[in-house]
Amino acid sequence: MPPTDTTPCLVLLSYDVTKGHRSAASRVAHLIFGRADVQADETLPFIRRAGVVWIGQSVFIAPEPDALELAEKLRGMGANVTMAPIAVDPSRFEEFRRRTLGRRAT
């Protein structure tokens, strides 16, 4: 899906919390997936943002502004972050989105 003037570029983002920063792992999980004891209207988990798709463990596709924000926060928590701009056919992108929505329901 090539970006248009109104569509931000998509970014593949992968992160890793090293053994030396394991104390950050729960903070990272709370940032991305949220917390059960925090109301959704207080803090929107990263995974629930428009255009963000969870591909698998520690891997996401996100609009560039969201990916840059997440990368900055993750690095601030001690995580290693790798990003690359990508182009995805819209129908293939929707397959990942449906799979992600199915995982959220369980």
C-alpha positions in Angstrom: 0.0 0.0 0.0 1.9 3.0 -1.2 1.5 6.1 1.1 -0.5 9.0 -0.2 -0.4 12.6 0.9 -2.8 11.8 3.7 -1.7 8.3 4.6 1.4 7.9 6.8 4.1 5.5 5.8 3.9 2.1 7.5 6.8 0.9 9.6 7.7 -2.6 10.7 8.9 -2.4 14.3 10.6 -5.1 16.3 11.8 -4.8 19.9 13.7 -6.9 22.4 14.2 -6.5 26.2 17.5 -8.0 27.1 18.2 -10.1 30.1 19.9 -7.2 31.8 16.7 -5.1 31.5 14.1 -7.7 32.5 12.6 -5.4 35.1 11.5 -3.2 32.2 9.6 -6.2 30.6 6.4 -5.6 32.6 6.5 -1.8 31.9 6.9 -2.6 28.2 3.9 -4.9 28.3 1.8 -2.3 30.0 2.7 0.3 27.4 1.8 -2.0 24.5 -1.1 -4.0 25.8 -2.4 -2.0 28.7 -3.2 -2.9 32.3 -6.3 -4.6 33.7 -6.4 -2.1 36.6 -6.4 1.0 34.4 -9.5 2.3 32.6 -9.2 2.3 28.8 -10.1 6.0 28.6 -7.2 6.9 30.9 -4.5 5.4 28.8 -5.0 3.9 25.4 -2.7 0.9 24.9 -0.5 1.1 21.9 -2.0 -2.1 20.4 -5.4 -0.4 20.3 -4.3 2.6 18.2 -5.8 3.0 14.7 -3.6 1.4 12.1 -1.4 -0.7 14.5 -1.2 -4.4 13.8 0.4 -6.9 16.0 2.3 -9.4 13.8 3.7 -11.6 16.5 5.9 -11.6 19.6 7.6 -8.2 19.7 6.7 -7.3 16.1 4.2 -4.7 14.9 3.2 -2.8 11.8 2.3 0.8 12.6 1.9 4.2 11.0 5.2 6.0 11.1 4.3 8.6 13.7 3.1 5.9 16.1 6.1 3.7 15.4 8.5 6.6 16.1 6.7 7.4 19.4 6.7 3.8 20.5 10.4 3.3 19.6 11.3 6.4 21.7 9.4 5.1 24.7 10.8 1.5 24.3 14.4 2.8 24.1 13.8 4.9 27.2 12.9 1.6 29.0 16.1 0.0 27.8 14.7 -2.1 24.9 16.5 -2.6 21.6 14.4 -1.4 18.7 14.7 -2.0 15.0 12.4 -0.3 12.4 12.1 -0.4 8.6 9.6 1.3 6.3 7.4 -1.2 4.4 4.8 -1.4 1.7 2.0 -3.8 2.2 -0.8 -4.7 -0.3 -4.1 -3.6 1.4 -5.7 -7.0 1.2 -2.7 -8.7 2.8 -2.6 -6.0 5.5 -6.3 -6.8 6.3 -5.4 -10.5 6.7 -3.0 -9.6 9.5 -5.5 -7.2 11.0 -8.2 -9.9 11.1 -5.8 -12.3 12.7 -4.8 -9.8 15.3 -8.5 -9.0 16.1 -9.1 -12.7 16.6 -6.3 -13.0 19.1 -7.7 -10.1 21.1 -11.1 -11.8 21.4 -9.6 -14.8 23.2 
